[in-house]
Amino acid sequence: MQLKQIPFPFAPPQEAKAKPFLKWAGGKGQLLPQIGQHLPTGLWEGSLTKYAEPFIGGGAVFFQIANSFNVREFFISDMNEDLVLAYRTISQQVELLIERLQTIELLYHGLNADGRRGFFYDTRDQFNQGRTLSLALAPEDETERVARLIFLNRTCFNGLYRVNSRGDFNVPHGKYRNPRICDATNLRSVSRSLQNAEIRFGDFTACRDFVDENTFVYLDPPYRPISRTANFNSYFKEAFGDEEQKRLAHFYHELGNAGAKLMLSNSDPHNENPDDSFFQDLYAGFSIHKVSASRRINSNGAKRGPITELLISNY
Ligand SMILES: C[S@@+](CC[C@H](N)C(=O)[O-])C[C@H]1O[C@@H](n2cnc3c(N)ncnc32)[C@H](O)[C@@H]1O
């Protein structure tokens, strides 16, 4: 249908549009045009008034949907506690968070190279030692922790979130000349976007009770690694293996039976092995679109370049 062809971004510019406040492994910023072309028409027609994203990560798709459509209720969740805490804090305590980030930014920019390095590693230690976190705590007690998370994300090497097997954030210091640590305008826009959102910590099945026939659900699980050397799951200390992919496919069927419109993305095993029919088998009967994406397959530069990813929809 013609409406489906309108790509992101298509909303008229009004106030500043919210965008991801963290750089996140597997972020979908680059894939937004392709995703935009495969959205369900009910978003334009107004029949889809609810949106759920149970692997929210950096939220690139959520922000686009919130910026572009007249969706009234949102549900976002993730299994990463610090990430969920960040969304909650921005939703409820954005001004306090901005104050803390401005203080950090002023301090950090005033330091020389050695000073910055020391400040980064001190902050990283404090962040790792402070992991007694409880999501039941009032968000104002945790703005400091969220400020540290954003600072580390902005100043670490490659600007990513990655933890080791003990759950410690272990990315080294990056050497950016003038990293933007406090983007107050965007944080306020993010906060506005979150006002109609239920923000939950938990497994992807946590959205079950929210989802109905008026809901569009976008599912972006950790990728099934497309080569033995690639390790795209390192931002989360527990692997999302084939058994988890199967459990997710089962849940996808369940949500489809509830009448929801669904889109799921994953890596395309055919990039490496044309005989691997893992997703074709799991999602037989659904629409499987191959879209081209440019991301790093492994650390070997020669193997970087355009590859395909899968978008699987039930409409
Ligand atoms: C590919 S990332 C999502 C990226 C996101 N679409 C973006 O644009 O940034 C996958 C996310 O799933 C989360 N995750 C891993 N296992 C999960 C589970 N069982 N239930 C819910 N979330 C999970 C990870 O913490 C990670 O944030």
The ligand as an SDF file (V2000), in Angstrom:
LIG
                    3D

 27 29  0  0  0  0  0  0  0  0999 V2000
   20.0430   -5.0780   20.0640 C   0  0  0  0  0  0  0  0  0  0  0  0
   19.8400   -4.3230   21.6330 S   0  0  0  0  0  0  0  0  0  0  0  0
   18.5280   -3.2130   21.3060 C   0  0  0  0  0  0  0  0  0  0  0  0
   19.0290   -2.0060   20.5660 C   0  0  0  0  0  0  0  0  0  0  0  0
   17.9610   -0.9390   20.3370 C   0  0  0  0  0  0  0  0  0  0  0  0
   16.9810   -1.3330   19.3700 N   0  0  0  0  0  0  0  0  0  0  0  0
   18.6400    0.3660   19.8980 C   0  0  0  0  0  0  0  0  0  0  0  0
   18.2910    0.9430   18.8480 O   0  0  0  0  0  0  0  0  0  0  0  0
   19.5280    0.8210   20.6160 O   0  0  0  0  0  0  0  0  0  0  0  0
   19.1500   -5.5780   22.6200 C   0  0  0  0  0  0  0  0  0  0  0  0
   18.7700   -5.2100   24.0630 C   0  0  0  0  0  0  0  0  0  0  0  0
   18.1480   -6.3490   24.6540 O   0  0  0  0  0  0  0  0  0  0  0  0
   18.4450   -6.3830   26.0490 C   0  0  0  0  0  0  0  0  0  0  0  0
   18.1750   -7.7580   26.5060 N   0  0  0  0  0  0  0  0  0  0  0  0
   18.9730   -8.8570   26.4850 C   0  0  0  0  0  0  0  0  0  0  0  0
   18.2960   -9.9410   26.8980 N   0  0  0  0  0  0  0  0  0  0  0  0
   17.0300   -9.5440   27.1820 C   0  0  0  0  0  0  0  0  0  0  0  0
   15.8410  -10.2060   27.6330 C   0  0  0  0  0  0  0  0  0  0  0  0
   15.8110  -11.5180   27.8900 N   0  0  0  0  0  0  0  0  0  0  0  0
   14.7110   -9.4700   27.7840 N   0  0  0  0  0  0  0  0  0  0  0  0
   14.7210   -8.1350   27.5350 C   0  0  0  0  0  0  0  0  0  0  0  0
   15.8160   -7.4520   27.1130 N   0  0  0  0  0  0  0  0  0  0  0  0
   16.9510   -8.1590   26.9430 C   0  0  0  0  0  0  0  0  0  0  0  0
   19.8770   -5.8970   26.1280 C   0  0  0  0  0  0  0  0  0  0  0  0
   20.1430   -5.3610   27.4120 O   0  0  0  0  0  0  0  0  0  0  0  0
   19.9160   -4.8320   24.9900 C   0  0  0  0  0  0  0  0  0  0  0  0
   19.6780   -3.5500   25.5120 O   0  0  0  0  0  0  0  0  0  0  0  0
  1  2  1  0
  2  3  1  0
  2 10  1  0
  3  4  1  0
  4  5  1  0
  5  6  1  0
  5  7  1  0
  7  8  2  0
  7  9  1  0
 10 11  1  0
 11 12  1  0
 11 26  1  0
 12 13  1  0
 13 14  1  0
 13 24  1  0
 14 15  1  0
 14 23  1  0
 15 16  2  0
 16 17  1  0
 17 18  1  0
 17 23  2  0
 18 19  1  0
 18 20  2  0
 20 21  1  0
 21 22  2  0
 22 23  1  0
 24 25  1  0
 24 26  1  0
 26 27  1  0
M  CHG  2   2   1   9  -1
M  END
$$$$
